[in-house]
Amino acid sequence: MKTKLTDLLNTKFPIVQCGMASVATTSLVKAVCNAGGLGILAAAGQSAEELRTEIRQLKEMTIGKFGVNLVPVAPRFLVHFRVALEEKVPVMCSGLRNPFTLTKSKKPEGMLYIPTVGSLKQALSVERSGADAVIVQGWEAGGHASNVSSMVLIPEVAENVKIPVIGAGGFCDGKGLAAALVLGAEGIAMGTRFAITQESPIPAVLKDVYIKSNTADAVLSAVWDGFPMRVLRGEKMKNYKGWWTHPWDLPYFFFSAKRAYGASWQEMMAAVKGARLVHASLPQYLIGMEKNRLTIVTGDIRKGFSPSGQVVGRIIDIPTCAELIDRIVTEADAVLRKLSTEGPGPRHALRAGASRPGPDHHAQCAV
């Protein structure tokens, strides 16, 4: 399946695994890359040495490109950014802020930059600043989501930017991939679906929580970490109103996060400053960041939460990444071929074997 995204990344399929903190580890990234997609390693929570080691391992273990995701408001961001530059990672990814403009540095030659955005304004901004492609994440997505539906946001961005658009939020199968291509995207990015695979490091007990959850269980609120965030919440969080109802939690979670991230006082304060610049509640950000990490690492969600998209209600099994990607592509191929021969409208726009000529023909896909 060829699109502008596969041409850019030199991947077999237009499928991207999101860089989820504490989830997108070497094992998951390797599995996605070697199955024909783009895996993205999460840098958050690692020391410089750990991140450097994982990047070098991925260079040896993967076929083609892989990405590294940076969170400019997370502790040790500048350390992670420096390591990624020194190791010449093939693809740099980020959310919330642009690491190159934030550090007033230039993207190295030969490196691709693929940020995640939640609005047309943000997409146009990152395109002007040199992004090579953009992940457009809609309201349905897990984690930090947009306030606009993927159905609306993807075509809006695709019609207004020249770089490849990757749809995110609400995707888990071949029907979703086909829909994204018709909407004007050149591929899809998935978080929740890849988090529930054999190679994902999430504990089995937490994977079971995801499998048993329905669409309505994934709740979007700024109460979790100060940003609009969609999560599965534990029983003790059902009536959670925010840090101010448990202010005594703040010192514990602050020191717990500092230990877990191996961050200095200066690095923790830099993370706090970064959260302030994007108008997040500082105490909520500190508490939420650690509640999130602890839940994913331990699998105990009772007093915490775990990021999840609404698509969780459609996930019923735990395949390997190779099995998942194969069936997504097979189903998308079948859907597009059926539409090209039986569907209404301009049938030439979906014909198999055709290349995508440009933004005015959003439905075309070469298979």
C-alpha positions as a Markdown table, in Angstrom:
| # | Residue | x | y | z |
|---|---|---|---|---|
| 1 | Met | 0.0 | 0.0 | 0.0 |
| 2 | Lys | 1.7 | 3.2 | -1.2 |
| 3 | Thr | 0.9 | 6.7 | -0.2 |
| 4 | Lys | 3.0 | 9.9 | 0.1 |
| 5 | Leu | 3.6 | 8.9 | 3.7 |
| 6 | Thr | 5.2 | 5.5 | 2.8 |
| 7 | Asp | 7.3 | 7.3 | 0.2 |
| 8 | Leu | 8.5 | 9.8 | 2.8 |
| 9 | Leu | 9.2 | 7.2 | 5.5 |
| 10 | Asn | 10.2 | 4.4 | 3.1 |
| 11 | Thr | 7.9 | 2.1 | 5.0 |
| 12 | Lys | 5.8 | -0.7 | 3.6 |
| 13 | Phe | 2.5 | 0.5 | 5.1 |
| 14 | Pro | 1.1 | 4.0 | 6.0 |
| 15 | Ile | 0.7 | 3.0 | 9.7 |
| 16 | Val | 2.3 | 4.8 | 12.6 |
| 17 | Gln | 2.5 | 3.8 | 16.3 |
| 18 | Cys | 2.2 | 6.8 | 18.6 |
| 19 | Gly | 5.0 | 7.6 | 21.0 |
| 20 | Met | 3.1 | 6.9 | 24.3 |
| 21 | Ala | 5.0 | 7.6 | 27.5 |
| 22 | Ser | 5.9 | 4.4 | 29.4 |
| 23 | Val | 4.3 | 2.3 | 26.6 |
| 24 | Ala | 6.3 | 3.0 | 23.4 |
| 25 | Thr | 9.4 | 1.0 | 24.5 |
| 26 | Thr | 12.0 | -0.7 | 22.3 |
| 27 | Ser | 10.1 | -4.0 | 22.1 |
| 28 | Leu | 6.9 | -2.3 | 20.7 |
| 29 | Val | 8.8 | 0.1 | 18.4 |
| 30 | Lys | 10.9 | -2.8 | 17.0 |
| 31 | Ala | 7.8 | -4.9 | 16.4 |
| 32 | Val | 5.9 | -2.1 | 14.5 |
| 33 | Cys | 8.9 | -1.2 | 12.4 |
| 34 | Asn | 9.7 | -4.7 | 11.4 |
| 35 | Ala | 6.0 | -5.3 | 10.5 |
| 36 | Gly | 6.1 | -2.5 | 8.0 |
| 37 | Gly | 5.0 | 0.6 | 9.9 |
| 38 | Leu | 6.7 | 3.4 | 11.7 |
| 39 | Gly | 7.3 | 2.8 | 15.4 |
| 40 | Ile | 8.0 | 5.8 | 17.7 |
| 41 | Leu | 10.0 | 5.5 | 20.9 |
| 42 | Ala | 8.9 | 7.5 | 23.9 |
| 43 | Ala | 11.8 | 9.4 | 25.5 |
| 44 | Ala | 10.0 | 10.7 | 28.6 |
| 45 | Gly | 11.2 | 9.1 | 31.8 |
| 46 | Gln | 14.6 | 8.0 | 30.6 |
| 47 | Ser | 18.1 | 9.1 | 31.4 |
| 48 | Ala | 20.4 | 10.2 | 28.7 |
| 49 | Glu | 22.3 | 6.9 | 28.8 |
| 50 | Glu | 19.0 | 4.8 | 28.7 |
| 51 | Leu | 17.7 | 6.8 | 25.7 |
| 52 | Arg | 21.0 | 6.6 | 23.9 |
| 53 | Thr | 21.2 | 2.8 | 24.4 |
| 54 | Glu | 17.6 | 2.3 | 23.2 |
| 55 | Ile | 18.2 | 4.4 | 20.1 |
| 56 | Arg | 21.3 | 2.4 | 19.2 |
| 57 | Gln | 19.5 | -0.8 | 19.8 |
| 58 | Leu | 16.7 | 0.2 | 17.4 |
| 59 | Lys | 19.2 | 1.2 | 14.7 |
| 60 | Glu | 20.5 | -2.4 | 14.8 |
| 61 | Met | 17.1 | -4.2 | 15.3 |
| 62 | Thr | 14.8 | -2.4 | 13.0 |
| 63 | Ile | 14.1 | -2.3 | 9.3 |
| 64 | Gly | 13.9 | 1.2 | 7.9 |
| 65 | Lys | 13.2 | 4.3 | 10.0 |
| 66 | Phe | 11.9 | 4.7 | 13.5 |
| 67 | Gly | 11.0 | 7.8 | 15.5 |
| 68 | Val | 11.7 | 9.3 | 18.9 |
| 69 | Asn | 8.9 | 11.3 | 20.6 |
| 70 | Leu | 9.8 | 14.2 | 22.9 |
| 71 | Val | 7.5 | 16.0 | 25.3 |
| 72 | Pro | 8.8 | 19.6 | 25.8 |
| 73 | Val | 7.0 | 19.9 | 29.1 |
| 74 | Ala | 8.4 | 16.7 | 30.6 |
| 75 | Pro | 11.4 | 16.5 | 32.9 |
| 76 | Arg | 14.8 | 16.1 | 31.1 |
| 77 | Phe | 13.4 | 17.3 | 27.8 |
| 78 | Leu | 16.6 | 19.2 | 26.9 |
| 79 | Val | 18.6 | 16.1 | 27.7 |
| 80 | His | 16.4 | 14.0 | 25.5 |
| 81 | Phe | 16.6 | 16.5 | 22.7 |
| 82 | Arg | 20.4 | 16.7 | 22.8 |
| 83 | Val | 20.7 | 12.9 | 22.7 |
| 84 | Ala | 18.3 | 12.6 | 19.8 |
| 85 | Leu | 20.3 | 15.1 | 17.8 |
| 86 | Glu | 23.6 | 13.5 | 18.7 |
| 87 | Glu | 22.4 | 10.0 | 17.7 |
| 88 | Lys | 20.9 | 11.4 | 14.5 |
| 89 | Val | 17.5 | 9.7 | 14.9 |
| 90 | Pro | 15.7 | 9.2 | 11.6 |
| 91 | Val | 12.5 | 10.8 | 12.8 |
| 92 | Met | 11.8 | 13.4 | 15.5 |
| 93 | Cys | 8.3 | 13.7 | 16.9 |
| 94 | Ser | 6.7 | 15.9 | 19.5 |
| 95 | Gly | 3.5 | 17.2 | 21.0 |
| 96 | Leu | 2.4 | 20.4 | 22.8 |
| 97 | Arg | 5.4 | 22.4 | 21.5 |
| 98 | Asn | 8.0 | 22.4 | 18.7 |
| 99 | Pro | 11.4 | 21.4 | 20.2 |
| 100 | Phe | 13.3 | 23.2 | 17.4 |
| 101 | Thr | 11.5 | 26.6 | 17.8 |
| 102 | Leu | 11.6 | 26.1 | 21.6 |
| 103 | Thr | 15.4 | 25.7 | 21.6 |
| 104 | Lys | 15.9 | 28.1 | 18.7 |
| 105 | Ser | 17.7 | 25.4 | 16.8 |
| 106 | Lys | 17.6 | 24.2 | 13.2 |
| 107 | Lys | 16.4 | 20.7 | 12.2 |
| 108 | Pro | 19.5 | 18.7 | 11.1 |
| 109 | Glu | 19.7 | 17.7 | 7.4 |
| 110 | Gly | 18.4 | 14.2 | 6.8 |
| 111 | Met | 16.1 | 14.2 | 9.9 |
| 112 | Leu | 12.4 | 14.1 | 9.5 |
| 113 | Tyr | 10.2 | 16.1 | 11.9 |
| 114 | Ile | 6.6 | 14.9 | 12.4 |
| 115 | Pro | 4.7 | 16.7 | 15.2 |
| 116 | Thr | 1.3 | 16.1 | 16.5 |
| 117 | Val | -1.3 | 18.8 | 16.3 |
| 118 | Gly | -5.0 | 19.3 | 17.3 |
| 119 | Ser | -6.0 | 22.2 | 15.1 |
| 120 | Leu | -5.6 | 23.7 | 11.6 |
| 121 | Lys | -3.8 | 26.7 | 13.1 |
| 122 | Gln | -1.2 | 24.4 | 14.7 |
| 123 | Ala | -0.8 | 22.4 | 11.5 |
| 124 | Leu | -0.1 | 25.5 | 9.5 |
| 125 | Ser | 2.4 | 26.7 | 12.1 |
| 126 | Val | 4.4 | 23.5 | 12.1 |
| 127 | Glu | 4.4 | 23.4 | 8.3 |
| 128 | Arg | 5.9 | 26.9 | 8.2 |
| 129 | Ser | 8.5 | 25.8 | 10.7 |
| 130 | Gly | 9.7 | 22.9 | 8.6 |
| 131 | Ala | 7.7 | 19.9 | 9.6 |
| 132 | Asp | 7.9 | 17.1 | 7.0 |
| 133 | Ala | 4.5 | 15.6 | 7.9 |
| 134 | Val | 1.9 | 16.1 | 10.6 |
| 135 | Ile | -0.1 | 13.8 | 12.9 |
| 136 | Val | -3.6 | 15.3 | 13.1 |
| 137 | Gln | -5.2 | 14.1 | 16.4 |
| 138 | Gly | -8.9 | 14.4 | 16.8 |
| 139 | Trp | -11.3 | 14.6 | 19.7 |
| 140 | Glu | -11.7 | 10.8 | 19.8 |
| 141 | Ala | -8.0 | 10.2 | 20.6 |
| 142 | Gly | -6.6 | 8.9 | 23.9 |
| 143 | Gly | -4.2 | 11.1 | 25.9 |
| 144 | His | -4.1 | 14.8 | 25.0 |
| 145 | Ala | -6.8 | 15.2 | 22.5 |
| 146 | Ser | -8.2 | 18.0 | 20.3 |
| 147 | Asn | -11.6 | 19.6 | 20.7 |
| 148 | Val | -12.5 | 18.8 | 17.1 |
| 149 | Ser | -13.6 | 15.4 | 15.7 |
| 150 | Ser | -11.2 | 13.5 | 13.5 |
| 151 | Met | -13.9 | 13.4 | 10.8 |
| 152 | Val | -13.8 | 17.2 | 10.6 |
| 153 | Leu | -10.2 | 18.0 | 11.5 |
| 154 | Ile | -8.4 | 15.6 | 9.1 |
| 155 | Pro | -10.0 | 16.9 | 5.8 |
| 156 | Glu | -9.7 | 20.5 | 7.1 |
| 157 | Val | -6.0 | 20.2 | 7.6 |
| 158 | Ala | -5.4 | 18.0 | 4.5 |
| 159 | Glu | -7.1 | 20.7 | 2.3 |
| 160 | Asn | -4.8 | 23.4 | 3.7 |
| 161 | Val | -1.3 | 22.0 | 4.0 |
| 162 | Lys | 1.1 | 20.6 | 1.4 |
| 163 | Ile | 2.8 | 18.1 | 3.7 |
| 164 | Pro | 1.4 | 14.6 | 4.3 |
| 165 | Val | -1.3 | 14.3 | 6.9 |
| 166 | Ile | -1.5 | 11.3 | 9.3 |
| 167 | Gly | -4.9 | 10.8 | 10.9 |
| 168 | Ala | -5.1 | 10.0 | 14.6 |
| 169 | Gly | -8.0 | 9.5 | 17.0 |
| 170 | Gly | -10.6 | 6.7 | 16.4 |
| 171 | Phe | -8.5 | 4.3 | 14.3 |
| 172 | Cys | -8.0 | 0.6 | 15.0 |
| 173 | Asp | -8.7 | -1.4 | 11.8 |
| 174 | Gly | -8.7 | -1.4 | 8.0 |
| 175 | Lys | -12.1 | 0.4 | 7.7 |
| 176 | Gly | -10.5 | 3.2 | 9.7 |
| 177 | Leu | -7.4 | 3.3 | 7.5 |
| 178 | Ala | -9.6 | 3.4 | 4.3 |
| 179 | Ala | -11.7 | 6.2 | 5.8 |
| 180 | Ala | -8.7 | 8.3 | 6.7 |
| 181 | Leu | -7.4 | 7.9 | 3.2 |
| 182 | Val | -10.7 | 9.0 | 1.7 |
| 183 | Leu | -10.7 | 12.0 | 4.1 |
| 184 | Gly | -7.4 | 13.2 | 2.7 |
| 185 | Ala | -4.9 | 11.6 | 5.1 |
| 186 | Glu | -1.9 | 9.7 | 3.8 |
| 187 | Gly | -1.9 | 7.2 | 6.7 |
| 188 | Ile | -3.0 | 6.7 | 10.3 |
| 189 | Ala | -1.4 | 6.8 | 13.7 |
| 190 | Met | -2.7 | 4.6 | 16.5 |
| 191 | Gly | -2.0 | 4.6 | 20.2 |
| 192 | Thr | -4.6 | 2.6 | 22.1 |
| 193 | Arg | -4.7 | -0.2 | 19.5 |
| 194 | Phe | -0.9 | -0.6 | 19.6 |
| 195 | Ala | -0.9 | -0.4 | 23.4 |
| 196 | Ile | -3.1 | -3.5 | 23.5 |
| 197 | Thr | -0.7 | -5.9 | 21.6 |
| 198 | Gln | 1.5 | -8.7 | 22.6 |
| 199 | Glu | 4.7 | -6.5 | 22.4 |
| 200 | Ser | 3.3 | -3.7 | 24.5 |
| 201 | Pro | 4.9 | -3.5 | 28.0 |
| 202 | Ile | 1.5 | -2.7 | 29.7 |
| 203 | Pro | 0.9 | -5.3 | 32.4 |
| 204 | Ala | -1.6 | -8.1 | 31.5 |
| 205 | Val | -4.0 | -7.0 | 34.2 |
| 206 | Leu | -4.3 | -3.5 | 32.7 |
| 207 | Lys | -4.6 | -4.8 | 29.2 |
| 208 | Asp | -7.6 | -6.8 | 30.5 |
| 209 | Val | -9.1 | -3.5 | 31.8 |
| 210 | Tyr | -8.9 | -2.1 | 28.3 |
| 211 | Ile | -10.4 | -5.2 | 26.7 |
| 212 | Lys | -13.4 | -5.1 | 29.0 |
| 213 | Ser | -13.9 | -1.3 | 28.6 |
| 214 | Asn | -16.5 | 0.3 | 26.3 |
| 215 | Thr | -16.5 | 3.5 | 24.3 |
| 216 | Ala | -18.1 | 5.6 | 27.1 |
| 217 | Asp | -15.4 | 4.5 | 29.6 |
| 218 | Ala | -12.8 | 6.7 | 27.9 |
| 219 | Val | -13.4 | 10.1 | 29.6 |
| 220 | Leu | -12.0 | 13.4 | 28.3 |
| 221 | Ser | -11.2 | 16.1 | 31.0 |
| 222 | Ala | -8.5 | 18.6 | 32.0 |
| 223 | Val | -8.8 | 17.3 | 35.6 |
| 224 | Trp | -6.3 | 14.5 | 35.1 |
| 225 | Asp | -3.1 | 16.4 | 34.4 |
| 226 | Gly | -4.1 | 19.9 | 33.6 |
| 227 | Phe | -4.5 | 19.4 | 29.9 |
| 228 | Pro | -7.6 | 18.0 | 28.0 |
| 229 | Met | -6.8 | 14.3 | 28.3 |
| 230 | Arg | -8.9 | 11.2 | 27.5 |
| 231 | Val | -8.3 | 8.3 | 29.9 |
| 232 | Leu | -9.7 | 5.2 | 31.5 |
| 233 | Arg | -10.1 | 6.1 | 35.2 |
| 234 | Gly | -9.9 | 3.8 | 38.2 |
| 235 | Glu | -12.7 | 3.4 | 40.8 |
| 236 | Lys | -11.1 | 5.9 | 43.2 |
| 237 | Met | -11.0 | 8.5 | 40.4 |
| 238 | Lys | -14.7 | 8.4 | 39.5 |
| 239 | Asn | -15.5 | 11.5 | 41.6 |
| 240 | Tyr | -12.1 | 13.1 | 41.4 |
| 241 | Lys | -12.3 | 16.9 | 41.2 |
| 242 | Gly | -8.7 | 17.8 | 41.1 |
| 243 | Trp | -5.5 | 18.2 | 43.1 |
| 244 | Trp | -7.1 | 20.9 | 45.3 |
| 245 | Thr | -9.3 | 18.3 | 47.0 |
| 246 | His | -6.2 | 16.4 | 48.0 |
| 247 | Pro | -3.5 | 19.0 | 48.3 |
| 248 | Trp | -1.4 | 16.8 | 50.6 |
| 249 | Asp | -0.8 | 14.5 | 47.6 |
| 250 | Leu | 1.4 | 17.2 | 45.9 |
| 251 | Pro | 4.7 | 16.7 | 47.8 |
| 252 | Tyr | 4.5 | 12.9 | 47.5 |
| 253 | Phe | 3.9 | 12.8 | 43.8 |
| 254 | Phe | 6.4 | 15.6 | 43.1 |
| 255 | Phe | 9.2 | 13.6 | 44.8 |
| 256 | Ser | 8.0 | 10.3 | 43.4 |
| 257 | Ala | 8.2 | 11.8 | 39.8 |
| 258 | Lys | 11.6 | 13.3 | 40.5 |
| 259 | Arg | 13.0 | 9.9 | 41.6 |
| 260 | Ala | 11.3 | 8.0 | 38.8 |
| 261 | Tyr | 12.6 | 10.4 | 36.1 |
| 262 | Gly | 16.0 | 10.8 | 37.7 |
| 263 | Ala | 15.6 | 14.5 | 37.3 |
| 264 | Ser | 17.4 | 17.3 | 39.0 |
| 265 | Trp | 15.6 | 20.1 | 40.8 |
| 266 | Gln | 16.5 | 22.3 | 37.9 |
| 267 | Glu | 15.0 | 19.9 | 35.4 |
| 268 | Met | 11.8 | 19.5 | 37.5 |
| 269 | Met | 11.4 | 23.3 | 37.6 |
| 270 | Ala | 12.0 | 23.5 | 33.9 |
| 271 | Ala | 9.1 | 21.0 | 33.4 |
| 272 | Val | 6.9 | 23.2 | 35.7 |
| 273 | Lys | 7.8 | 26.3 | 33.7 |
| 274 | Gly | 7.0 | 24.5 | 30.4 |
| 275 | Ala | 3.5 | 23.5 | 31.8 |
| 276 | Arg | 2.9 | 27.1 | 32.8 |
| 277 | Leu | 3.7 | 28.3 | 29.2 |
| 278 | Val | 1.0 | 26.1 | 27.8 |
| 279 | His | -1.5 | 27.3 | 30.5 |
| 280 | Ala | -1.8 | 24.0 | 32.4 |
| 281 | Ser | -2.5 | 23.7 | 36.1 |
| 282 | Leu | 1.0 | 23.2 | 37.6 |
| 283 | Pro | 0.0 | 21.1 | 40.7 |
| 284 | Gln | -2.4 | 19.0 | 38.5 |
| 285 | Tyr | 0.3 | 18.5 | 35.9 |
| 286 | Leu | 2.8 | 17.2 | 38.5 |
| 287 | Ile | 0.3 | 14.9 | 40.2 |
| 288 | Gly | -1.3 | 13.7 | 37.0 |
| 289 | Met | 2.1 | 12.9 | 35.3 |
| 290 | Glu | 3.0 | 10.6 | 38.1 |
| 291 | Lys | -0.4 | 9.0 | 38.6 |
| 292 | Asn | -0.4 | 8.1 | 34.8 |
| 293 | Arg | 3.1 | 6.6 | 35.0 |
| 294 | Leu | 2.4 | 4.5 | 38.1 |
| 295 | Thr | -0.8 | 3.1 | 36.6 |
| 296 | Ile | 0.9 | 2.0 | 33.4 |
| 297 | Val | 4.0 | 0.6 | 35.1 |
| 298 | Thr | 2.2 | -1.3 | 37.9 |
| 299 | Gly | -1.1 | -2.1 | 36.1 |
| 300 | Asp | -3.0 | -0.9 | 39.2 |
| 301 | Ile | -5.6 | 1.6 | 37.9 |
| 302 | Arg | -7.8 | 1.8 | 41.1 |
| 303 | Lys | -6.3 | 5.2 | 42.3 |
| 304 | Gly | -5.0 | 6.3 | 38.9 |
| 305 | Phe | -5.8 | 6.5 | 35.2 |
| 306 | Ser | -4.4 | 5.3 | 31.9 |
| 307 | Pro | -4.7 | 7.2 | 28.5 |
| 308 | Ser | -7.3 | 5.6 | 26.2 |
| 309 | Gly | -9.1 | 6.6 | 23.0 |
| 310 | Gln | -12.8 | 6.0 | 22.5 |
| 311 | Val | -11.8 | 3.3 | 20.1 |
| 312 | Val | -11.2 | 1.1 | 23.2 |
| 313 | Gly | -14.7 | -0.1 | 22.9 |
| 314 | Arg | -13.9 | -1.8 | 19.6 |
| 315 | Ile | -10.8 | -3.6 | 20.8 |
| 316 | Ile | -11.5 | -7.2 | 21.7 |
| 317 | Asp | -8.2 | -9.0 | 21.4 |
| 318 | Ile | -4.4 | -8.8 | 21.9 |
| 319 | Pro | -2.6 | -9.6 | 18.7 |
| 320 | Thr | 1.0 | -9.3 | 17.8 |
| 321 | Cys | 1.9 | -6.1 | 16.0 |
| 322 | Ala | 2.6 | -8.0 | 12.8 |
| 323 | Glu | -0.8 | -9.7 | 12.9 |
| 324 | Leu | -2.5 | -6.4 | 13.6 |
| 325 | Ile | -0.9 | -4.5 | 10.8 |
| 326 | Asp | -1.4 | -7.3 | 8.3 |
| 327 | Arg | -5.2 | -7.5 | 9.0 |
| 328 | Ile | -5.5 | -3.7 | 8.9 |
| 329 | Val | -3.9 | -3.5 | 5.5 |
| 330 | Thr | -5.8 | -6.5 | 4.2 |
| 331 | Glu | -9.1 | -5.1 | 5.3 |
| 332 | Ala | -8.4 | -1.6 | 4.0 |
| 333 | Asp | -7.3 | -3.0 | 0.7 |
| 334 | Ala | -10.6 | -5.0 | 0.4 |
| 335 | Val | -12.7 | -1.9 | 1.4 |
| 336 | Leu | -11.0 | 0.4 | -1.1 |
| 337 | Arg | -11.3 | -2.2 | -3.9 |
| 338 | Lys | -15.0 | -2.8 | -3.2 |
| 339 | Leu | -15.6 | 1.0 | -3.2 |
| 340 | Ser | -13.8 | 1.4 | -6.5 |
| 341 | Thr | -16.0 | -1.2 | -8.2 |
| 342 | Glu | -19.3 | -0.9 | -6.4 |
| 343 | Gly | -19.4 | 2.4 | -4.5 |
| 344 | Pro | -21.3 | 5.5 | -5.6 |
| 345 | Gly | -19.6 | 8.7 | -6.8 |
| 346 | Pro | -16.4 | 9.2 | -8.9 |
| 347 | Arg | -15.2 | 5.6 | -9.0 |
| 348 | His | -11.8 | 6.6 | -10.5 |
| 349 | Ala | -10.9 | 8.3 | -7.2 |
| 350 | Leu | -10.5 | 4.9 | -5.5 |
| 351 | Arg | -9.2 | 2.7 | -8.1 |
| 352 | Ala | -6.6 | 0.1 | -7.0 |
| 353 | Gly | -3.1 | 0.7 | -8.3 |
| 354 | Ala | -3.6 | 4.5 | -8.8 |
| 355 | Ser | -1.2 | 6.9 | -7.2 |
| 356 | Arg | -2.4 | 9.9 | -5.1 |
| 357 | Pro | -2.1 | 12.9 | -7.3 |
| 358 | Gly | -2.6 | 15.7 | -4.8 |
| 359 | Pro | -4.9 | 17.4 | -2.3 |
| 360 | Asp | -7.9 | 17.7 | -4.6 |
| 361 | His | -8.3 | 13.9 | -4.9 |
| 362 | His | -8.4 | 12.9 | -1.3 |
| 363 | Ala | -9.9 | 9.4 | -1.9 |
| 364 | Gln | -7.1 | 8.0 | -4.0 |
| 365 | Cys | -4.8 | 5.3 | -2.7 |
| 366 | Ala | -2.4 | 3.0 | -4.4 |
| 367 | Val | -2.5 | -0.6 | -3.2 |
